[in-house]
Amino acid sequence: MLSYDNFQKWVQRGKLNRLRTKGRGRTGLIEFSSIPEEIKQLIIKKFGNPYLENDRATFTNQLEQDQDAIDFFKSYRYNDGSGIPTKKQHQYICEAELLNLYISLISNYGAKMKASSRKANKGALQAKISAIINDIKSECYPNTSTKKYPHKLPTNPRALNRKAFGTSKSLGYEKAGFEFLVHKNANNKAAQKIKGDIAKWLLAQYSMPNKIVVPVLHAMYEREALKRNWCELSENAIYKWLHEPTQERQWMISRDGMETFRNKYGHKLVRDKDTWFPNSYWAIDGSKIDWLHYYDNTLGMAAKLKIDIVIDVYSEKIIGTSFSETENHEDHFRAVKMAFQEAQAKPFLFTYDGQSGHKTSRMQGLYGKMVAKKGGTHYQHAVGRHSSPVEQVFGRFQQQILNQWWFSDKQSIKARTDNSKPNIDFLLENKHRLLTREKLIEAFKISVNEWNNAKHPKFNETRNEVYNHEPIMQEKMNYLDMIDLFWIYTNDTITYKADGIKVQIANKKYHFEVYDANDNVDLRFRERYVGSKFFVKYDPDQLDNYVSLYAKLPNGDTKFIADAQPVHKQQQIPALMTEGDKAQFAKDYEVRKVEEAKAKKQMEQIQRETGITPEQLIEDQEFKIKMGGKLPKKERNAVEAASVFDLL
């Protein structure tokens, strides 16, 4: 590669920077960056780049969470009131944080070189940082396919620098701010061919009560397009456009009549039948709780309840729980959610056992997102290694707190010590006094509170006080983060019908409708979205409050459209009506009249503007019949058969 004599000459001439000479057991050192590029590439090919991992780690460790960026992109609304799709939010937030660090590093370097009167080589630094930013793009969270840095920043160093600092002719992120990252054409649909006079003509023709089919309408359009120099449209394009909810609700009332329109788009009232007589390290683990409770069986008692608990390992505080007779992913979900409600911050490490519920795609996706973005990770405890910390804590919790209740069956009838064995005779004598499941849950809450307020074994403080120690670093959570983590999407889209949207969750049906700020039916939403399909995003614990509706985008992402509340239920039995029921009934009933009148008025306006009206249709067909004698017999018969009077 290089002779020793040439090596010495290169060092003397400054082509190589020797950091340390060899001798007395020392190894000679050369600054890697001073090695000529052609030799450097040979070294990298043979031994790898010694700086790549260190550079990458050094860069990512300097990244800081930008709460202003998070708040901006999560609350950003386009002109139509919709929000930025979730994946785009993550992309923009990541790009903002990366550009913040890029601008800081480049600016500080320039200032440092200027202060020392040294010649700056910004180009090399820009290329180096650009390579790192491009390299981390493929990094995922452990055990997931979720990208840790989901950015789409330019891979070219010059393009990246322009995006950060702008040019003499255009602003960059540094001066334009977060708005710069939202593409200027975002949320704008491609220009539609069907608009203006073309749209009105198609609507008017298709709205006629003679109900022409799309192939006939397409043929008519082609003739009209030649006269008016309109663009070409396919039969399929016309069909799809006409049957979009926005157009369909316009032509349906004239084409199919009021009843058909009312069945699909008319607002419907919902009757209330309910009152007519007859809710820096975390670990999680699930375990059977050794408490006897009342149970409807021959013995009259059982110990069937299981508990999922999440603990903060540092303080041993129990921060999340979930009760059930099973141990599945739903129990894990509820326990983790409760932990976040308590903590309001993300853990940097989260561990769990091998129970199948933890391995579901839903929980793995949650675990990947819930750990801290900077340095956070999660994993399952390997079989045969250290047991989960939560198992150790739960063992002491059971011995010190849970087993002190009289209805505890201790640990096992096979336990070795008498203190760990239940007094069966005592339990059988008092089984009639055993608690119900609900009372048992209350007793467990008391036990958790007692544990958290007890002295920590390693600190002269309670576990609650230890939990309130000042953290070295913290990645906080806000309300929008909680929604992102714990609100659940329905598996499939659901149609928003004339009476709202219905969804079945955990074998229970729920009914929602979109209302405006004054709790009135949102007519603007109904005009645009009745008949559209949405994913319903909901908090399982807030189904009596509201849910969010998300539209599916062509690229597979979702986009927030509106919130929906539980539907207004109308009481029809006067004796059961409460104050305000009559006024609410009248207000909701008025929706139908307003919509029907508006739809009819809009269609009549289009018919008048185009000259295509039912009256004109009748006159045209009567004229054809009148002139029918001058036509060939076959065509005359066809014209006569089309006469509207034949249908009377």
Sequence and secondary structure as in RCSB ss.txt:
>XXXX:A:sequence
MLSYDNFQKWVQRGKLNRLRTKGRGRTGLIEFSSIPEEIKQLIIKKFGNPYLENDRATFTNQLEQDQDAIDFFKS
YRYNDGSGIPTKKQHQYICEAELLNLYISLISNYGAKMKASSRKANKGALQAKISAIINDIKSECYPNTSTKKYP
HKLPTNPRALNRKAFGTSKSLGYEKAGFEFLVHKNANNKAAQKIKGDIAKWLLAQYSMPNKIVVPVLHAMYEREA
LKRNWCELSENAIYKWLHEPTQERQWMISRDGMETFRNKYGHKLVRDKDTWFPNSYWAIDGSKIDWLHYYDNTLG
MAAKLKIDIVIDVYSEKIIGTSFSETENHEDHFRAVKMAFQEAQAKPFLFTYDGQSGHKTSRMQGLYGKMVAKKG
GTHYQHAVGRHSSPVEQVFGRFQQQILNQWWFSDKQSIKARTDNSKPNIDFLLENKHRLLTREKLIEAFKISVNE
WNNAKHPKFNETRNEVYNHEPIMQEKMNYLDMIDLFWIYTNDTITYKADGIKVQIANKKYHFEVYDANDNVDLRF
RERYVGSKFFVKYDPDQLDNYVSLYAKLPNGDTKFIADAQPVHKQQQIPALMTEGDKAQFAKDYEVRKVEEAKAK
KQMEQIQRETGITPEQLIEDQEFKIKMGGKLPKKERNAVEAASVFDLL
>XXXX:A:secstr
   HHHHHHHHHHTSS EEE  BTTB  EE GGGS HHHHHHHHHHH  TTHHHHHHHHHHT    HHHHHHHHH
 B TTS B  HHHHHHHHHHHHHHHHHHHHHHHHHHHHHHTT    HHHHHHHHHHHHHHGGG B TTS  BSS 
    SSHHHHHHHHH  SSS  HHHH GGGGS TTTT     SS HHHHHHHHHHHTSTT   HHHHHHHHHHHH
HHHT     HHHHHHHHTSHHHHHHHHHHHT HHHHHHHHS   EE  TTS     EEEEEEE  B EE SSSSS
EE   EEEEEEETTTTEEEEEEEESS SHHHHHHHHHHHHHHH B  SEEEE S GGGGSHHHHHHHHHHS TTT
 EEEE  TTS   HHHHHHHHHHHHTGGGSTTB  S TT SSGGGS  HHHHHHTGGG   HHHHHHHHHHHHHH
HHTSB SSSSSBHHHHHTS  SS  B  HHHHHHHH EE SS EE BTTBEEEEETTEEEEEE B TTSSB HHH
HHHHTT EEEEEE TT TTT EEEEEE TTS EEEEEEEEE  EE   GGG  TTHHHHHHHHHHHHHHHHHHHH
HHHHHHHHHHT  HHHHHHHHHHHHHTGGGS HHHHHHHHHT GGGG 
